[in-house]
Amino acid sequence: MNPRERRAARHQPPNAEADADADPKPRRRKAPITVEQVVDTALDVIAMEGYEALTMRRLAGVLDTGPASLYAHVVNKADLDELLIGRLCAELVLPEPDPAAWREQIRGVCAQIRDQYLKYPGISRAALAMAPTNVETLRVSEGMLAILLSGGVAPQSAAWAIDALLLYVAAYCLEASIVRQRSAHDDAVWVVDRTELLRRFTALPAGTFPHTTRHAAELTAGEGHDRFDFTLTLMIGGLTPP
């Protein structure tokens, strides 16, 4: 079975033939590389060095093999991205839809996705512009759709809301990873220093920036995931059941 066929097999529902990837030929390696090992190693690289450091060549080096060996398991980097996001999605716990608590439930799922992404700096970049074909990512979108529909949200609104929510979560986490990376440099510490940012805003000429100087405290307010929670509440609040 070639890599593309392997990829297609991974996208089959869980009740597909379990031995579709079986290889009757004996392997020469004492410890053959598996797809699971490739994903585990890739996540380790991202956790330590960030998503931008992950290349097929870098991954092959950590696995102590050649890049060609990886292509026996993954088609290309895009395929690896799907596997990575699928692995993170597999860790999510989806609630049984509750019409009385659908807003809290959808916020909870988004928070789980956020926390998974933040464990691996920059990995949310892999989720951008990705077609949801992996079984685990589809499981999450199915669960989110069920929650929104249980709350009486119209199907079209629910479908687009899921796309918007996932896009926001990915962008939020990507920005957080970029800020963390930049703040590692001494000359960019102010990026995450609220006191310094507040000082810069209030030092602006009030005649040119009257609103910025007057509301500098509000512009720089927020701790932890306060802004994330605010934005989700804003987005979900706009989903008014008919």
N, C-alpha and C positions, 0 to 999 in steps of 0.2 A: 504494500500500500504506500503510495507516494505521499509527500507532505500535504498536498492539497486535499487528498482523500481523507487523510488523518484529521485535517481541520474540519471537513464536512462532517465526519463522524462525531467530532466533539460537539457539534451543534445539533445533534439529534436529541430528541427527548430522552429522559432517563431510562425509559423502557426499551431503548434500542439495543441491539445485540451488544452484550458486554465484551465479547471477544472479537469485535470488529477489527481491532488493531493487532490482533495476535500475529506474531511472526514465527513461523515454524522453523526458521533457520536458526541454528545455534549461534549465540553471540560470542565473540572473542573476548570482550571486556569482562573482567571479573565482577565489576560493578557497573553495569550498563546505565547510561543516562536515561532518565525518564522525563516525561513532560512535567510531572510534579516537582522533580528536582530542579528543572530549568526555572520554573516559576518561583520556587523557594529561594534559589540563588539570586534571581533577578530582584526579588523583594529585599533580600539582604543588601545587595548593592545600592538600591535606592534608599534604604533606611540609613545607610552609612554615608553615601556620597551624593544622594539626590538623583532625581529621575534623569536629568540632563547627562549624567555620567554613564547611564545605561546604554550601551551599544552592543550589537551582536558580538563584536570582537572582544569587548571588555568582558562580557558574560562568558564567552568561550574561554578566556584566560582564567577566570575564577574557577571554572569547571575543569580546568586543565585539559582542554580538548581544542580542536580546531573549529573555526566558524562553520565549516562544512558539516560537521557533526550535528550542530544545532538545527540545521535545515532538514534533518531527518525527523525532527520533532515539531518544529514551527516553520510556517511558510516564509514569514518575513517579520520585520519589526511590528507591523500592524497586527499581525496574528498574535505576537507576543503581548502586545498591548491589550488585546481582547482577553487573553488568558489572565493577565494581571488584574484587570478590572473585574473579571468574572470571579477570581479568587476572593477579592475583597467583598464582592456582593454575596458570595456564599456564606460569609460570616454574619450577614445581617439577619436579625430576627424580625419577621413581619407579623404584626398583630392581626387577630381576627377582626375584620371590619366592624366597627361599632358606630351606627348612625348618630348616636348621642355624643360621640367623642372623636369624630372623624378629623377635625382640625388638629387636635392634640396628637392624634395618631400619625398624620402625615408630617407634622413637624418632627415627631420622634424618629421617623424613618430618615428624614433629611439630616437630622443630627447624627444618626448612626453612620450615614454615608460620609458626612463631614469628618467625623472622628477617625474613620478608616483612612480617608485620604491624608489626613494630617499626620498619620503615623509614618507616611512615606513621602517625604518632601518632593513636591512637583508632580506626583503620580496622576493627579487629576487632569493633567495635560493629555494623558493617554485616553481619557474618557471623552474629550472634546471631538466633535465631528465623527463619532463612532456610531456605526449602525448597530442597533441593539439586536444582535443575532445569537450571542452566547446564551446558553440555557439559563445561567445564573443571573445575568443582567435582565433577561426577559422575566425571570421569576420576580425580581424586584419591581419592574415596571408593571407587571400583572398585579402585584400586591398593592402598589400605589393606586392603580386604576380602580381596584376593588374598593379601597378606602374612600376615594373621592366619589365614586358612584353610590356608595352606601349613604353618603351625606346628601345625596340628591343633586349633585353637580351634573350638568348636562354632559353627555359623552364627549362631544367635541371640545367643550371647555376643559374637561378633565384630561383629555389627551394632550392638549396644548399646554396645560398647566404642569403636567409631569415633565414635559420637555423644558419648560421655563425654570422649574424648580431645580432639576438636575443640572441645567446650565449654570444657574446661580451658585449652587453648591460647589461645582467644579471650579468656577471662576474665583469664588471666595477663598477656596483652599489653595489655588494656584497663586493668588496674590499674597496669601499668608506665607507661602514658601519663598516667594521672591523677596518679601520684606525681611524674612529671617536670614536669607542669604546676604542681602545688602547690609543688614545691621551687623554682620560679622566684621565689617570694615569700620575702623574707627571714625573715618570721615563721613559716615552715613548713619551714625548712631541716632541722630535726631529724628530719623524716619519713624522710630518706635518710641521716642521720648516725648511724651505728651507735654511735659513742662516746657521743653525747648520749642516744640511746635506752637504752643500757646504763646510763648514769648515772641516768636517771629510774627504771628498773626497780629498781636496787639501792638507791635512796633511799626506796623504798616501805617502810612499816612491816612488818617481818618477821613480826610476830604475826598480821597480817591477810593477808599475801601470802607465806607461807613458801616455797612452791614457786617463785613468780615471782622472788623475791629470790635464792634459792639457785641457780636455773638460768637466771639472766639471760643468761649467756654463750651458752648453748645457744639460748635464745629469739631472740637477736639475731644468731646465727651465719649465715654464708653469704655467698659472694661471687659476682658475676656471675649465672649461671643455675644455681647449686648447688641451690636449692630447686625449680626447674623440673625438673631432672634427677632429683632425689629423688622428686618426685611422679609423674613418668612411670614411673619404675622401680617404684614402689609400685602404680600402676594396672595396668601391664602384667604385673607379677608375680602379680597375682590372676587372670590368664587362664590357668588350668591346663588343658591339653588333656585330654580324657577318656581 
